[in-house]
Every structure is written in C-alpha cells, then in structure tokens.
C-alpha cells in the first residue's frame, strides 16, 4: 500500500449552501457547471450493510453526460480513505452484467448533481444528492504511507476555516441513503 495512490476525503452536510459558495469564492474557487451523475453502487457477495467496509472491495458504475465509468474502491483506514481504480466503459448494461459476474450485487442507486472546483491539491465537490440534500466533499489524492486520519484532519481544518455551517459525516452516500431508504437491497 505504501506506493499506491489513495483518495482521501472528508464529507459534510451543508446547512447554508449560499454561505459555503461565498466563502469558497472568497478563497478563489470557481465551481464548474452542474453535472448530473447517476451511480449504481455494488458490494461483493457476502458483504451487507452493518459490516465494516474496511478491506472490502466495492464497485461503482457511473453515467455522466452520456459517458460511463467503472470504478472499484477499497477502503483501507476508513470508509473515506480508499485505493481507487477507474476506467471508462462503452456500455453500461454490459458492464452491469460483468460486475454481477465478478461476484458483486447492486446496493444503492445514487443520483446527484455535482459541481467541482480545485484549490491547490484539493478537489472540492458540491453535491445535491437526491433523497439526502446538499453535501460538500473535499478530496485529496495521496501517495505513500501517510496516515489517512492525518490527511482527513488537515482537510477538516480547511473546511472549518471557512466559518460556515457544516455537519461532518464519516459515511459514504450509499450508507447515508440506505439509512433513509431501508427497503433497498444489501
């Protein structure tokens, strides 16, 4: 794991979107136009909600502007610190069948509208998640063996320095949606 690049993030429920955008604009951030993302999340057969995600592989099939991507994430330190591998695929329906054949099952469908901005090494994501509301994610790509918790503390310090209403969440969107839509598989 020492040489692998990991995506490490922090996530917040946003209580005042306009105040957050103003604070980020004041720091020089310019957000992209909104993009709709339609994600199907998958878990490995044998895993279910309530079990730890650490050390388990999870898949995602995303459609954005007619483009499909397949991603596998494997959390190492916590749910929001993952080794991640992503590639474009030509056909969503065929990739769905391939994911099932690999021993995964569909869990939650996550549909969101995302705007992004870059600030130094951070990717900032402002998400409107159907069924959940507004969220703010800060992501950093980290190589080496730097502890995820240390990186997350630095990202959290940046978020708190903005001086706006944010409520930190340590769960992924699929887990948050599962909590409000308990009739979903998994």
C-alpha positions as CSV (number, residue, x, y, z in Angstrom):
1,X,0.0,0.0,0.0
2,X,3.0,2.3,0.6
3,X,3.3,3.3,-3.1
4,X,-0.4,3.2,-4.0
5,X,-2.3,6.5,-4.6
6,X,-5.3,6.8,-2.3
7,X,-8.3,9.0,-2.5
8,X,-8.8,10.5,1.0
9,X,-11.8,12.7,1.7
10,X,-14.0,14.4,4.2
11,X,-17.7,14.9,3.7
12,X,-20.2,17.4,5.2
13,X,-23.9,18.0,5.2
14,X,-24.3,21.7,4.2
15,X,-26.7,23.8,6.2
16,X,-26.2,27.0,4.1
17,X,-25.2,26.4,0.5
18,X,-25.0,30.1,-0.4
19,X,-22.7,30.9,2.6
20,X,-20.4,28.0,1.6
21,X,-20.2,29.1,-2.0
22,X,-19.4,32.7,-0.9
23,X,-16.7,31.5,1.5
24,X,-15.1,29.4,-1.2
25,X,-15.4,32.1,-3.8
26,X,-13.5,34.4,-1.4
27,X,-10.7,31.8,-1.4
28,X,-10.6,31.9,-5.2
29,X,-12.7,28.9,-6.0
30,X,-14.8,28.9,-9.2
31,X,-17.2,26.0,-9.4
32,X,-17.9,24.1,-12.6
33,X,-21.3,24.0,-14.2
34,X,-23.6,21.4,-12.6
35,X,-23.2,17.8,-13.9
36,X,-25.7,15.0,-13.2
37,X,-24.1,11.8,-12.0
38,X,-26.1,8.5,-12.0
39,X,-24.3,6.0,-9.9
40,X,-25.1,2.4,-9.2
41,X,-23.1,1.1,-6.2
42,X,-22.2,-2.6,-5.8
43,X,-20.9,-4.7,-2.9
44,X,-19.2,-8.1,-3.0
45,X,-21.5,-11.1,-2.4
46,X,-21.3,-11.9,1.3
47,X,-21.0,-8.3,2.5
48,X,-24.0,-6.4,3.9
49,X,-24.7,-3.1,5.5
50,X,-23.8,-3.1,9.1
51,X,-20.5,-4.8,8.4
52,X,-17.2,-2.9,8.2
53,X,-16.3,-1.6,4.7
54,X,-12.6,-1.5,5.6
55,X,-10.6,-4.0,3.5
56,X,-13.6,-4.8,1.2
57,X,-13.8,-4.0,-2.5
58,X,-16.8,-2.0,-3.7
59,X,-17.7,-1.2,-7.3
60,X,-19.5,1.7,-8.9
61,X,-21.0,2.2,-12.4
62,X,-21.4,5.9,-13.2
63,X,-23.1,7.7,-16.1
64,X,-22.2,11.4,-16.6
65,X,-23.0,13.3,-19.8
66,X,-23.6,10.0,-21.7
67,X,-20.1,8.7,-20.6
68,X,-19.9,5.5,-18.4
69,X,-17.2,4.8,-15.9
70,X,-16.5,1.7,-13.8
71,X,-14.7,2.2,-10.5
72,X,-13.5,-0.1,-7.8
73,X,-12.8,1.3,-4.4
74,X,-11.2,-0.5,-1.4
75,X,-11.3,1.4,1.9
76,X,-8.1,0.9,4.0
77,X,-8.2,3.2,7.0
78,X,-11.9,4.1,7.0
79,X,-14.8,4.4,4.5
80,X,-13.5,7.7,3.1
81,X,-9.9,6.6,2.5
82,X,-9.7,4.3,-0.4
83,X,-7.5,2.8,-3.1
84,X,-9.4,3.6,-6.2
85,X,-9.2,2.3,-9.8
86,X,-11.4,3.8,-12.5
87,X,-11.8,3.4,-16.3
88,X,-14.3,4.4,-19.0
89,X,-16.6,1.7,-20.4
90,X,-18.6,1.7,-23.6
91,X,-21.8,0.0,-22.5
92,X,-23.4,0.5,-19.1
93,X,-25.7,-2.5,-19.4
94,X,-22.9,-4.9,-20.4
95,X,-20.7,-3.6,-17.6
96,X,-23.5,-4.1,-15.1
97,X,-23.7,-7.8,-16.2
98,X,-19.9,-8.1,-15.9
99,X,-19.9,-6.7,-12.4
100,X,-22.6,-9.2,-11.4
101,X,-20.5,-12.0,-13.0
102,X,-17.5,-10.8,-10.9
103,X,-19.4,-11.6,-7.7
104,X,-20.9,-8.2,-6.8
105,X,-24.5,-7.3,-6.3
106,X,-26.2,-3.9,-6.7
107,X,-26.9,-2.0,-3.5
108,X,-28.0,1.6,-3.8
109,X,-28.6,4.0,-6.8
110,X,-27.1,7.4,-6.1
111,X,-28.2,10.3,-8.3
112,X,-26.6,13.7,-7.7
113,X,-25.8,16.9,-9.3
114,X,-22.2,17.8,-8.7
115,X,-20.2,21.0,-9.1
116,X,-16.4,20.9,-8.7
117,X,-13.6,23.3,-8.0
118,X,-9.8,22.9,-7.4
119,X,-8.0,24.6,-4.6
120,X,-4.3,23.6,-4.5
121,X,-4.2,19.8,-4.2
122,X,-7.8,19.6,-3.1
123,X,-10.8,18.7,-5.3
124,X,-13.9,20.4,-3.8
125,X,-17.3,18.8,-4.7
126,X,-20.6,20.5,-4.0
127,X,-23.3,17.8,-4.4
128,X,-27.1,17.9,-4.4
129,X,-27.9,14.2,-3.6
130,X,-31.4,13.1,-4.4
131,X,-33.0,11.9,-1.2
132,X,-30.3,13.4,1.0
133,X,-29.8,17.1,0.3
134,X,-26.7,19.2,-0.1
135,X,-23.2,17.9,0.7
136,X,-19.7,19.2,0.4
137,X,-16.7,16.9,-0.1
138,X,-13.0,17.7,0.0
139,X,-10.8,15.1,-1.7
140,X,-7.1,14.7,-1.9
141,X,-5.1,12.1,-3.8
142,X,-2.2,10.9,-1.5
143,X,0.7,8.6,-2.3
144,X,3.0,7.0,0.2
145,X,2.1,5.7,3.6
146,X,0.9,8.9,5.2
147,X,-1.9,8.1,7.6
148,X,-5.4,8.8,6.3
149,X,-6.5,10.3,9.6
150,X,-3.8,12.9,9.4
151,X,-4.8,14.0,5.9
152,X,-8.5,14.0,7.0
153,X,-7.6,16.2,10.0
154,X,-6.0,18.7,7.6
155,X,-8.9,18.7,5.2
156,X,-11.3,19.1,8.1
157,X,-9.3,22.1,9.4
158,X,-9.7,23.7,6.0
159,X,-13.5,23.1,6.0
160,X,-13.8,24.5,9.5
161,X,-11.7,27.6,8.5
162,X,-14.5,28.5,6.1
163,X,-16.7,29.6,9.0
164,X,-19.9,28.2,7.6
165,X,-22.4,25.7,8.8
166,X,-21.2,22.2,8.0
167,X,-22.0,18.9,9.7
168,X,-19.3,16.2,9.2
169,X,-20.3,12.8,8.1
170,X,-18.0,9.7,8.1
171,X,-20.3,7.7,5.9
172,X,-20.5,7.3,2.1
173,X,-23.5,8.3,0.1
174,X,-24.7,4.7,-0.3
175,X,-24.7,4.2,3.5
176,X,-26.4,7.5,4.1
177,X,-29.1,6.7,1.5
178,X,-29.5,3.2,2.9
179,X,-30.3,4.7,6.3
180,X,-33.2,6.8,4.8
181,X,-34.3,4.1,2.3
182,X,-34.1,0.9,4.3
183,X,-36.1,-1.1,1.7
184,X,-33.0,-1.1,-0.6
185,X,-31.0,-4.3,-1.2
186,X,-28.0,-5.0,0.9
